[in-house]
Amino acid sequence: MTLHQYVRKGSFYEAVVEDGSDLIFVVDYKGNIAYHNASVRNTLGYRSRSLVGKGFFDFVLPETVDALKQQFRKSQKKAFTENIEFQFLASDRSFRFLEFNAINLKHRENLEGFILDCRDITDRKRNAEELLRLQKAKEQFLANISHEIRTPINGIAGMADLLGQPTSPEERNTYLNAIKHSAENLKVIINDILDLAAIESGKLRLEKIAFNLNDLVPALVGTFAYQAKEKKLRLDYSIDAKLNRLLLGDPVRLNQILINLIGNAIKFTHKGSIKVSCSLERKQKDTWWIRFEVIDTGIGIPAEKTDTIFESFSQADETFTRKYGGSGLGLTIVKQLVELQNGQITVQSSEDKGSTFAVIVPYQTGKPSHLSSQQTTKHPGSEPGSELRILLVEDNDINRLYAGSILNKWRCQVDTAENGLVAVEKMKNNYYDLILMDVQMRVMDGYEATKAIRLLDEPKNRIPIIALTANATSRDVEKCLQAGMNDYLAKPFTPDDLKAKIMKDSGKGTAQPGIDAFADNKSSFDLTYLRNISNNNEEFIRDMMQTFAQTIPPILNDMEKAMQTKDWERLGKLAHQIKPSFMLLGIAHLRSAILFIEENGNEEKNLPE
């Protein structure tokens, strides 16, 4: 009996073999195909019996043929062989991953051939490869992030050690600036990690407030002017004239998106230019889809990497991290922030020619009344004589000194406790408006202390408690809230972060004497922007201040003349002209007034004298 007679004779496989989901081949020891079932068409695309008489090995991935033939020779000595993987050419010229179990017919029918019961494992293999790729990317990220965190920590420790030795005033300033710079770098990395954790856990909440791109974009682009100038790059922006209006959305998150994209463009561009473009993609009733493009002439991204650069723990090339630094989370955060706002992000890039990152985000259009309502919310009426009494519970001396110094500067009445047990005892004999509670402490941690405070008599058991925690994952935050805390503040935090939480949770408003100091004297400048972009270059800051002092007064005189002649359109244009300068120098308290003048001037509305 031949193999062909064996195949024609039996009808046992009509139901099981012919109609089964597995691919069934009957082949001889040399690989000649005597039969295959109908499932071959479903999986590989070949018509019924179209492979009969052809060579099995002719369809196997060429570089693996020798290994598979060797496996066939081994299988000739066994009655049954399991789980042999191979790749088989499909009709669309792609290779599918298959796995077969082989029944040796020599042991059953004394025929030199096999029944190959094959399963399609392509998806399984791809998933395994993707998992392996992501695992390697994660391991690489952890290695990168470990290096990135150690670098500023070593800088801080080294400079602190030098400060402990006899130094001149100039050396002390140098060391302190180095510590501040290292701390800022460390904070950026940690904030990236915390932002990603907040986004992926669904804890990030978007604001819906009024803003104008003509206010936001120039000031933002201006913060990168010094970096671009150092690299001799042209940095420019354009905003569609139609977009000179109020939009409702989250300007902080838009800032974060653009900062990441512009920062990357400057980092990876060594000659040429960077252009930020804002245009109207489309509009439907009160919803406008705004297109933001960051176009650079930098090193570009390899075509095969453009699909993965937005993934967590992934960068276009491992060598980029070693050469340029960074956590590798920036574009991941950007993509997720864009998608949280129902937007989309795309990239077009050519190696050595540059990249264009395009973001499209929908915003509702706003009205001047939205801006007015924001002002009312942010600056409520004063309550003279009421100072905040705060209990600061923190076991770390440096953290206690840092937070306590900020609170004392704001003229808050501050009491401290080095652990939860001391805090509970102080609560029994004192009353506070708010408690700042560290979570991980010896003797009694923040969770247990909060539970104990919630068991005290009214009204002490209702005092707002804000957790101070270095662990700000969704699980940690949930644990804080379950323990009875009202809110949380992730370490490391800035004075502005602390201010926002105190304002939100104390219920005291912004105008108490102790809290008015948050504004830090309304006539003063906040030079944070300039210090950050110039790396504390005092000469650059002096030049900016001098330029401001020389250029602004004549424009203010022109604005006064426009007011007198009721030339509202010119007044609006002049306000638009000086607005970025006020933002650069941190004169934030005038921002709303300038924006109000610009908005109403452009609409040619009469303004109050």
C-alpha positions in Angstrom: 0.0 0.0 0.0 1.3 3.4 -0.9 0.8 6.7 1.0 -1.6 7.8 -1.8 -3.7 4.6 -1.4 -3.7 5.1 2.4 -5.0 8.7 2.0 -7.7 7.7 -0.6 -8.9 4.7 1.4 -9.8 6.2 4.7 -12.9 8.3 5.5 -12.1 8.5 9.2 -10.8 12.0 8.8 -13.9 13.4 7.0 -15.3 14.9 10.2 -12.2 15.2 12.4 -9.4 16.0 9.9 -11.1 17.7 7.0 -13.4 19.9 9.0 -11.0 20.5 12.0 -9.3 23.8 12.8 -5.8 22.3 12.8 -3.8 22.1 9.6 -3.2 18.5 8.7 -0.4 17.4 6.3 0.5 13.9 5.3 4.1 13.8 4.0 6.8 11.2 3.3 10.2 11.2 5.0 11.6 13.4 2.2 8.9 16.0 2.7 6.7 15.3 -0.4 3.1 16.3 0.4 0.5 13.6 -0.2 -2.4 15.4 1.5 -3.5 18.5 3.2 -6.9 19.4 4.7 -9.1 22.4 4.0 -7.8 24.4 7.0 -4.7 25.1 5.0 -6.7 27.5 2.9 -8.1 29.3 6.0 -4.7 29.8 7.5 -2.2 29.8 4.6 -4.5 30.8 1.7 -3.8 27.7 -0.5 -6.7 26.1 -2.4 -7.8 22.5 -1.7 -5.2 20.0 -2.8 -3.1 22.7 -4.5 0.0 21.7 -2.5 -0.3 17.9 -3.1 2.8 16.6 -4.9 4.9 19.6 -3.9 7.8 19.6 -1.5 7.0 20.6 2.1 10.5 22.0 2.7 10.1 24.3 -0.3 7.7 26.4 1.8 9.7 26.5 4.9 11.8 29.6 5.9 15.0 28.9 3.9 17.4 29.5 6.8 15.6 27.0 9.0 15.2 24.2 6.4 18.4 22.2 7.5 17.3 22.3 11.1 13.8 21.0 10.2 15.2 18.2 8.0 17.3 17.1 10.9 14.2 17.1 13.1 12.5 14.9 10.5 15.4 12.4 10.6 15.1 12.3 14.4 11.3 11.8 14.2 11.8 8.8 11.9 13.1 6.9 15.0 10.1 7.8 17.2 6.4 7.0 17.1 5.4 10.5 18.1 7.1 13.9 18.1 5.7 17.0 19.9 5.9 20.8 19.6 8.2 21.4 16.6 8.1 25.0 15.6 8.7 26.2 12.0 7.7 29.0 9.6 5.7 28.2 6.5 5.2 30.4 3.5 1.6 31.6 3.0 0.0 32.5 -0.3 0.5 36.2 0.5 4.2 35.6 0.6 4.4 36.1 4.4 5.7 33.4 6.7 3.4 32.1 9.4 4.6 30.5 12.6 3.3 26.9 12.9 3.9 24.2 15.4 3.3 20.5 14.6 3.0 17.2 16.4 4.1 14.3 14.2 2.7 10.8 14.1 5.2 8.4 12.5 3.3 6.1 10.1 6.1 3.6 10.1 5.1 2.5 13.5 1.4 2.2 12.6 1.1 1.4 8.9 4.7 0.5 8.0 4.7 3.5 5.7 7.6 6.0 5.5 5.8 9.2 6.3 4.2 11.4 8.9 0.9 12.9 9.8 1.7 16.4 10.8 -1.0 18.0 13.0 -0.1 21.8 12.8 -1.4 24.8 14.8 -1.0 28.4 13.9 1.1 30.1 16.6 1.8 33.3 14.8 -0.1 35.5 17.3 1.5 33.7 20.2 5.0 34.2 18.9 4.3 37.9 18.1 3.0 38.5 21.6 6.0 36.7 23.1 8.3 38.8 21.0 6.5 42.0 21.9 6.6 41.1 25.5 10.3 40.4 25.3 10.9 43.7 23.4 8.9 45.6 26.0 10.8 43.8 28.8 14.1 44.7 27.3 12.9 48.3 26.8 11.8 48.4 30.5 15.2 47.1 31.6 16.9 49.6 29.5 14.7 52.4 30.9 15.4 51.3 34.5 19.2 51.3 33.7 18.8 54.8 32.2 16.6 56.2 34.9 19.0 54.8 37.6 21.8 56.6 35.9 19.8 59.8 35.5 18.7 59.8 39.2 22.2 59.0 40.5 23.8 61.8 38.6 22.0 64.7 40.3 22.1 63.0 43.6 25.8 62.6 43.4 26.0 66.3 42.4 23.9 67.3 45.4 25.9 65.1 47.8 29.2 66.3 46.4 28.4 70.0 46.6 26.9 69.6 50.1 30.2 68.0 51.2 32.1 70.9 49.7 29.9 73.4 51.5 30.9 71.7 54.8 34.4 72.8 54.2 35.9 76.3 54.5 34.8 78.2 51.3 34.7 81.7 50.0 31.3 83.5 49.4 31.8 83.0 45.6 32.5 79.3 46.0 29.4 78.9 48.3 27.2 80.6 45.6 28.7 78.3 43.0 28.0 75.2 45.1 24.5 76.3 46.0 23.6 77.0 42.3 25.0 73.5 41.4 22.8 71.9 44.1 19.8 73.8 42.9 20.5 72.8 39.3 20.9 69.2 40.3 17.7 69.3 42.4 15.7 70.7 39.5 17.0 67.9 37.2 16.1 65.3 39.7 12.6 66.8 40.2 12.0 66.8 36.4 12.8 63.0 36.3 10.7 62.2 39.3 7.8 64.4 38.1 7.9 62.5 34.7 7.5 59.2 36.6 4.7 60.5 38.8 2.9 62.1 35.9 3.0 58.8 34.0 1.7 56.9 37.1 -1.1 59.5 37.6 -2.1 59.3 33.9 -2.1 55.5 33.7 -4.0 55.1 37.0 -6.7 57.6 35.8 -6.0 60.0 38.6 -5.0 63.0 36.4 -7.8 65.5 36.2 -7.9 68.2 33.4 -8.9 71.8 34.1 -11.4 73.8 32.0 -10.3 77.4 32.2 -10.0 80.3 29.7 -6.7 81.0 28.0 -5.4 82.6 24.8 -2.7 81.1 22.6 -1.3 84.6 21.9 -0.6 84.8 25.6 0.6 81.3 26.2 2.8 80.5 23.1 5.1 83.6 23.0 5.9 83.3 26.6 6.5 79.6 26.4 8.7 79.8 23.3 10.6 82.7 24.9 11.7 80.4 27.7 13.7 78.4 25.2 15.3 81.5 23.5 18.5 81.3 25.5 19.0 77.6 24.8 18.4 78.1 21.1 20.7 81.1 21.0 23.5 79.0 22.7 23.2 76.4 19.9 22.9 79.1 17.2 19.4 77.8 16.2 16.6 80.0 14.8 13.6 79.6 17.1 10.3 81.1 15.8 6.5 80.6 16.1 3.4 81.5 14.2 -0.2 81.7 15.3 -3.1 81.8 13.0 -4.9 85.2 13.3 -8.2 83.3 13.7 -6.9 81.9 17.0 -6.6 85.2 18.8 -9.5 84.4 21.1 -10.3 82.8 24.4 -10.3 79.0 24.4 -11.6 76.7 27.3 -9.2 73.9 28.3 -6.2 73.1 30.3 -3.3 75.5 29.5 -1.0 73.9 32.0 -1.2 70.5 30.2 -0.9 72.2 26.8 2.3 73.9 28.2 3.6 70.5 29.3 3.0 69.0 25.9 4.7 71.9 24.0 7.6 72.1 26.5 8.3 68.4 25.9 8.2 68.8 22.1 10.2 72.0 21.9 12.7 70.7 24.5 13.2 67.6 22.4 13.6 69.6 19.2 16.3 71.8 20.8 18.0 68.8 22.3 18.2 66.9 19.0 18.8 69.8 16.6 22.4 71.0 16.1 22.0 73.4 13.2 19.1 75.1 11.4 15.8 76.0 13.0 12.8 75.1 15.1 9.4 76.4 14.3 6.2 76.2 16.4 3.1 76.6 14.4 -0.5 77.0 15.7 -3.4 76.8 13.2 -7.1 76.0 13.0 -7.5 72.4 11.8 -11.4 72.6 11.7 -14.3 73.9 13.7 -17.8 72.7 14.5 -20.1 75.1 16.4 -18.3 76.0 19.7 -15.6 73.4 19.3 -12.3 74.3 17.6 -9.7 71.7 16.7 -6.3 73.4 17.1 -3.2 72.0 15.3 0.1 72.5 17.0 3.3 71.6 15.0 6.9 71.6 16.2 9.1 71.5 13.2 12.9 71.0 13.5 15.9 70.4 11.2 17.5 67.9 13.7 18.8 64.4 13.6 15.5 62.8 12.8 14.1 59.5 13.7 14.7 56.2 11.8 11.5 55.0 10.0 11.4 51.7 11.9 11.3 53.6 15.2 8.5 56.1 14.7 5.9 53.6 15.9 7.6 53.0 19.2 8.9 56.4 20.4 5.6 57.1 22.2 5.7 53.9 24.2 6.7 53.8 27.9 10.3 53.1 28.5 11.2 53.5 24.8 13.4 55.9 22.9 14.4 56.0 19.3 17.8 54.7 20.1 19.5 53.6 23.4 22.5 55.7 22.4 20.3 58.8 22.5 19.9 58.4 26.2 23.6 58.0 26.9 24.4 61.0 24.7 21.6 63.4 25.5 20.2 62.2 28.9 16.5 62.1 29.9 14.1 59.6 31.3 12.6 58.5 28.0 9.1 59.2 29.3 8.5 62.7 27.7 6.8 61.5 24.5 4.8 58.9 26.4 3.4 61.5 28.7 2.8 63.9 25.7 0.8 61.2 23.8 -1.3 60.3 26.9 -2.0 63.9 27.7 -3.1 64.5 24.1 -5.4 61.5 24.1 -6.8 62.5 27.5 -8.0 65.7 25.8 -9.5 63.6 22.9 -6.7 64.7 20.6 -4.2 62.9 18.5 -0.4 63.2 17.9 1.6 62.1 14.8 5.2 62.4 13.7 6.8 62.7 10.3 10.6 62.4 10.3 13.6 61.7 8.1 17.0 60.9 9.4 19.4 63.8 9.3 16.7 66.1 7.9 14.4 66.7 10.8 11.1 65.9 12.4 7.6 67.4 12.5 5.4 66.5 15.6 1.8 67.4 15.0 -0.7 67.6 17.8 -4.5 68.2 17.3 -6.6 69.0 20.4 -10.2 70.1 20.5 -11.1 73.2 22.6 -14.4 74.9 23.3 -14.4 78.6 22.5 -14.7 81.0 25.5 -15.9 84.5 26.3 -14.4 87.3 28.4 -16.9 86.4 31.1 -15.1 83.1 31.6 -11.9 85.1 32.4 -13.8 87.3 34.8 -15.2 84.3 36.7 -11.7 82.8 37.0 -10.5 86.1 38.5 -13.3 86.0 41.1 -12.5 82.4 42.0 -8.7 83.0 42.4 -8.9 86.3 44.3 -11.8 86.2 46.8 -12.4 89.0 49.4 -10.1 89.4 52.4 -10.7 88.2 55.9 -8.3 90.4 57.9 -6.6 89.0 61.0 -7.1 85.3 60.3 -3.8 83.5 60.0 -3.5 79.8 59.3 -2.4 77.5 62.1 -0.7 74.5 60.6 0.7 71.3 62.2 3.6 70.0 60.2 4.2 66.3 60.9 7.6 65.2 59.3 10.4 63.0 60.7 13.1 64.1 58.2 15.0 67.2 59.5 15.7 68.6 56.0 12.1 68.2 54.8 10.8 69.7 58.1 13.1 72.7 57.6 12.1 73.1 54.0 8.4 73.0 54.5 8.6 75.0 57.8 10.6 77.7 56.2 8.1 78.1 53.4 5.2 78.3 55.9 7.0 80.8 58.1 7.7 83.0 55.1 4.0 83.1 54.5 3.5 84.1 58.2 1.6 81.0 59.0 1.6 79.8 62.7 3.6 76.5 62.4 3.8 73.8 65.0 5.9 70.7 64.2 5.9 67.0 65.2 8.6 64.5 64.4 6.2 61.5 64.2 2.6 60.5 64.3 2.4 59.8 68.0 3.7 63.3 68.9 1.2 64.8 66.4 -1.8 63.0 68.0 -0.7 64.3 71.4 -0.4 67.8 70.1 -3.9 67.5 68.6 -5.3 66.8 72.0 -4.1 70.1 73.4 -4.2 72.4 70.4 -6.4 73.4 67.5 -5.1 73.7 63.9 -6.6 74.8 60.6 -4.7 72.2 58.7 -2.3 69.3 59.1 0.6 68.4 56.7 1.2 64.7 57.4 4.2 62.7 56.3 3.3 59.1 55.5 6.3 57.0 56.3 7.6 57.7 59.9 9.0 55.8 62.7 7.1 55.2 66.0 3.7 55.9 64.3 3.3 56.4 60.6 0.9 58.9 58.9 -1.8 56.4 58.3 -2.1 55.4 61.9 -1.9 59.0 63.1 -4.7 60.0 60.7 -6.9 57.2 62.0 -6.2 58.3 65.6 -7.0 61.9 64.8 -10.3 60.9 63.1 -11.3 59.3 66.4 -10.9 62.6 68.4 -13.9 64.6 69.5 -15.5 67.3 67.3 -14.4 69.5 65.7 -10.8 68.3 65.8 -11.6 65.1 64.0 -12.6 67.1 60.9 -9.4 69.1 60.5 -8.2 68.7 56.9 -5.1 66.5 56.6 -2.8 66.6 53.5 -0.5 63.6 53.0 3.1 64.4 52.2 4.3 61.3 50.3 7.2 60.4 48.1 5.0 57.5 46.8 2.2 59.0 44.6 1.0 56.0 42.7 -2.8 55.4 42.6 -2.4 52.6 45.1 -0.6 54.9 47.6 -3.0 57.7 47.1 -6.0 55.4 47.6 -4.4 54.2 50.9 -4.0 57.8 52.1 -7.7 58.6 51.3 -8.9 55.3 53.0 -7.0 56.2 56.1 -9.0 59.4 56.3 -6.7 62.0 54.7 -8.3 64.7 52.6 -5.6 65.2 49.9 -2.0 64.4 49.1 1.0 66.3 47.9 3.8 64.3 46.2 7.4 64.9 47.2 9.5 66.7 46.0 7.1 69.7 45.9 7.5 73.4 45.1 6.2 76.3 47.1 3.5 76.8 44.4 2.5 73.1 44.8 2.2 73.5 48.6 0.3 76.8 48.1 -2.3 75.2 45.8 -3.0 72.4 48.2 -3.3 74.7 51.2 -5.7 77.0 49.3 -7.8 74.1 48.2 -8.1 72.2 51.5 -7.9 74.9 54.2 -11.1 76.6 53.1 -9.6 79.9 54.1 -9.3 81.6 50.7 -6.3 83.6 49.5 -6.5 86.9 51.2 -5.6 86.3 54.8 -2.5 88.2 55.9 -0.5 85.0 56.2 -1.6 83.8 52.7 -1.2 87.2 51.0 2.5 86.6 51.2 2.0 83.9 48.6 1.8 86.7 46.1 5.2 87.7 47.5 4.5 91.5 47.0 2.5 92.3 43.9 5.0 94.9 42.7 7.8 92.4 42.5 9.3 90.4 39.7 9.4 86.6 39.6 12.6 85.8 37.7 12.1 82.0 37.8 11.6 81.8 34.0 14.8 83.8 33.2 16.9 82.0 35.8 15.8 78.6 34.4 16.5 79.3 30.8 19.8 81.1 31.4 21.1 78.7 34.1 21.3 81.7 36.5 23.3 83.8 34.1 23.2 87.2 35.9 24.5 89.1 32.9 21.7 87.7 30.7 19.1 88.5 33.4 20.4 92.1 33.7 20.3 92.6 30.0 16.7 91.3 29.9 15.7 93.7 32.8 17.4 96.6 31.1 15.7 95.9 27.8 12.4 95.7 29.6 13.0 99.0 31.3 13.9 100.7 28.1 11.2 99.3 25.8 8.1 99.1 27.9 7.6 102.8 29.1 7.2 104.1 25.5 4.7 101.4 24.7 2.8 102.3 27.9 2.7 105.9 26.8 1.3 104.8 23.5 -1.3 102.8 25.3 -2.3 105.8 27.3 -2.7 107.9 24.2 -4.8 105.1 22.6 -7.0 105.2 25.7 -7.4 109.0 25.4 -8.4 108.8 21.7 -10.5 105.6 22.3 -8.5 103.8 19.6 -9.4 100.4 21.1 -7.9 98.3 18.3 -4.5 99.9 18.6 -4.7 99.5 22.4 -5.4 95.8 22.0 -2.4 95.4 19.6 -0.1 97.3 22.0 -1.3 95.0 24.9 -0.5 92.0 22.8 2.9 93.4 22.0 4.0 93.7 25.6 2.3 90.7 27.0 5.2 88.2 26.5 7.6 90.6 28.2 5.5 90.7 31.3 5.3 86.9 31.4 9.0 86.5 30.9 9.8 88.7 33.9 7.2 87.0 36.0 4.9 90.0 36.5 2.0 87.5 36.7 -0.4 89.8 38.6 -0.8 92.0 35.5 -1.3 89.1 33.1 -5.1 89.1 33.5 -5.3 92.9 33.1 -3.3 92.8 29.9 -5.3 89.9 28.5 -8.5 91.8 29.3 -7.3 94.9 27.5 -6.2 92.8 24.5 -9.4 90.8 24.2 -11.7 93.8 24.5 -9.4 96.1 22.4 -9.4 93.6 19.5 -13.2 93.4 19.8 -13.2 97.3 19.8 -15.1 97.5 23.0 -14.9 100.6 25.3 -12.7 100.0 28.2 -13.0 101.5 31.7 -10.5 104.3 32.4 
